[in-house]
Amino acid sequence: MDFDQRAELLLEAPEVYYLRDHYKDYPVVLVRLSRIDTDALRDLLRGAWHFVGSTTKAKRTIRKKDSRPAI
């Protein structure tokens, strides 16, 4: 998740979403599972899956470009 989305979640529902200091530089948010709605958790996980998938795809593309032989 990007940092702007994380900030919004932390402001909207601090009883559900939180952050520890050692995670502040990483694009993550912590969730109190006992307090999150099932639909909200589903949306959060789906968004995380897309976020990780898009960054993984970008890394593969960069590696493919870097692995081409010089002409």
Backbone as CSV, one residue per row, in Angstrom:
resi,resn,N_x,N_y,N_z,CA_x,CA_y,CA_z,C_x,C_y,C_z
1,MET,0.849,-1.172,0.000,0.000,0.000,0.000,0.885,1.222,0.000
2,ASP,0.444,2.233,-0.703,1.280,3.430,-0.712,1.057,4.233,0.568
3,PHE,1.959,5.156,0.808,1.964,5.888,2.075,0.750,6.793,2.240
4,ASP,0.217,7.334,1.140,-0.977,8.177,1.230,-2.197,7.360,1.653
5,GLN,-2.346,6.182,1.074,-3.461,5.306,1.456,-3.348,4.904,2.920
6,ARG,-2.138,4.602,3.340,-1.921,4.213,4.728,-2.308,5.350,5.674
7,ALA,-1.901,6.560,5.349,-2.226,7.716,6.189,-3.737,7.898,6.306
8,GLU,-4.457,7.700,5.206,-5.912,7.825,5.228,-6.541,6.785,6.153
9,LEU,-6.083,5.541,6.044,-6.628,4.491,6.905,-6.363,4.781,8.378
10,LEU,-5.158,5.228,8.682,-4.801,5.516,10.075,-5.640,6.649,10.648
11,LEU,-5.976,7.621,9.815,-6.812,8.734,10.272,-8.280,8.335,10.387
12,GLU,-8.763,7.556,9.424,-10.177,7.182,9.392,-10.564,6.196,10.491
13,ALA,-9.692,5.247,10.762,-10.061,4.197,11.710,-8.857,3.759,12.558
14,PRO,-8.399,4.622,13.456,-7.235,4.262,14.281,-7.499,3.095,15.235
15,GLU,-8.772,2.787,15.475,-9.090,1.631,16.310,-8.897,0.309,15.559
16,VAL,-8.809,0.384,14.229,-8.628,-0.807,13.394,-7.206,-0.889,12.854
17,TYR,-6.705,0.226,12.332,-5.392,0.252,11.678,-4.383,0.956,12.572
18,TYR,-3.164,0.458,12.589,-2.121,1.080,13.395,-0.771,0.816,12.766
19,LEU,0.256,1.414,13.336,1.596,1.314,12.786,2.600,1.327,13.930
20,ARG,3.591,0.501,13.855,4.704,0.507,14.811,5.852,1.294,14.194
21,ASP,6.668,1.894,15.019,7.762,2.733,14.525,8.664,2.023,13.537
22,HIS,8.963,0.762,13.769,9.895,0.077,12.884,9.303,-0.225,11.509
23,TYR,7.996,0.019,11.288,7.374,-0.155,9.973,7.137,1.168,9.246
24,LYS,7.490,2.288,9.861,7.128,3.596,9.291,7.721,3.852,7.908
25,ASP,8.866,3.267,7.595,9.498,3.480,6.296,9.110,2.428,5.258
26,TYR,8.187,1.557,5.603,7.748,0.501,4.700,6.288,0.734,4.312
27,PRO,5.899,0.336,3.120,4.517,0.575,2.659,3.540,-0.462,3.230
28,VAL,3.386,-0.462,4.547,2.512,-1.423,5.222,1.645,-0.724,6.254
29,VAL,0.589,-1.404,6.635,-0.251,-0.975,7.750,-0.587,-2.235,8.548
30,LEU,-0.656,-2.106,9.844,-1.027,-3.221,10.705,-2.524,-3.144,10.979
31,VAL,-3.145,-4.304,11.167,-4.597,-4.381,11.305,-4.955,-5.182,12.550
32,ARG,-5.884,-4.648,13.320,-6.430,-5.404,14.451,-7.556,-6.284,13.885
33,LEU,-7.262,-7.557,13.712,-8.216,-8.458,13.065,-9.523,-8.579,13.826
34,SER,-9.476,-8.400,15.113,-10.708,-8.491,15.912,-11.627,-7.292,15.688
35,ARG,-11.121,-6.253,15.053,-11.919,-5.030,14.887,-12.232,-4.665,13.450
36,ILE,-11.704,-5.410,12.488,-11.927,-5.053,11.094,-13.140,-5.799,10.542
37,ASP,-13.897,-5.118,9.731,-15.042,-5.692,9.041,-14.537,-6.649,7.957
38,THR,-15.243,-7.727,7.730,-14.830,-8.731,6.744,-14.647,-8.122,5.357
39,ASP,-15.560,-7.262,4.946,-15.445,-6.631,3.626,-14.235,-5.711,3.543
40,ALA,-13.959,-4.981,4.611,-12.796,-4.092,4.631,-11.503,-4.898,4.561
41,LEU,-11.451,-6.022,5.261,-10.270,-6.884,5.211,-10.092,-7.463,3.813
42,ARG,-11.177,-7.889,3.199,-11.120,-8.417,1.839,-10.576,-7.353,0.881
43,ASP,-11.067,-6.127,0.991,-10.587,-5.036,0.133,-9.112,-4.743,0.381
44,LEU,-8.707,-4.756,1.637,-7.319,-4.497,1.992,-6.393,-5.568,1.405
45,LEU,-6.777,-6.816,1.548,-5.967,-7.909,1.005,-5.922,-7.890,-0.518
46,ARG,-7.033,-7.586,-1.137,-7.069,-7.485,-2.602,-6.151,-6.354,-3.068
47,GLY,-6.207,-5.219,-2.400,-5.330,-4.099,-2.741,-3.868,-4.440,-2.539
48,ALA,-3.566,-5.158,-1.463,-2.179,-5.581,-1.204,-1.693,-6.521,-2.290
49,TRP,-2.552,-7.415,-2.728,-2.190,-8.363,-3.782,-1.854,-7.608,-5.068
50,HIS,-2.669,-6.627,-5.421,-2.408,-5.830,-6.623,-1.137,-5.001,-6.474
51,PHE,-0.925,-4.424,-5.298,0.272,-3.605,-5.050,1.533,-4.440,-5.203
52,VAL,1.562,-5.603,-4.588,2.736,-6.468,-4.669,2.915,-6.987,-6.086
53,GLY,1.833,-7.337,-6.732,1.910,-7.828,-8.104,2.444,-6.782,-9.063
54,SER,2.038,-5.539,-8.893,2.509,-4.483,-9.798,3.983,-4.179,-9.575
55,THR,4.446,-4.220,-8.340,5.861,-3.951,-8.086,6.716,-5.131,-8.537
56,THR,6.200,-6.345,-8.401,6.934,-7.525,-8.868,7.060,-7.494,-10.388
57,LYS,5.988,-7.133,-11.067,6.013,-7.043,-12.532,7.022,-5.992,-12.978
58,ALA,7.051,-4.865,-12.290,8.000,-3.799,-12.637,9.437,-4.280,-12.448
59,LYS,9.704,-5.016,-11.377,11.052,-5.526,-11.129,11.465,-6.526,-12.202
60,ARG,10.537,-7.384,-12.640,10.849,-8.345,-13.698,11.177,-7.625,-14.996
61,THR,10.437,-6.571,-15.299,10.671,-5.802,-16.514,12.052,-5.163,-16.478
62,ILE,12.426,-4.604,-15.339,13.745,-3.976,-15.200,14.836,-5.024,-15.368
63,ARG,14.668,-6.188,-14.754,15.674,-7.242,-14.875,15.822,-7.707,-16.313
64,LYS,14.719,-7.836,-17.040,14.789,-8.259,-18.440,15.560,-7.252,-19.263
65,LYS,15.328,-5.962,-19.030,16.044,-4.922,-19.768,17.527,-4.951,-19.437
66,ASP,17.867,-5.169,-18.163,19.255,-5.187,-17.731,19.992,-6.424,-18.230
67,SER,19.290,-7.499,-18.499,19.951,-8.750,-18.874,20.216,-8.854,-20.374
68,ARG,19.795,-7.872,-21.140,20.049,-7.905,-22.585,21.527,-7.665,-22.854
69,PRO,22.070,-8.406,-23.799,23.491,-8.185,-24.124,23.695,-6.834,-24.817
70,ALA,24.797,-6.228,-24.547,25.126,-4.939,-25.180,25.446,-5.173,-26.643
71,ILE,24.972,-4.275,-27.472,25.227,-4.403,-28.921,26.228,-3.364,-29.360
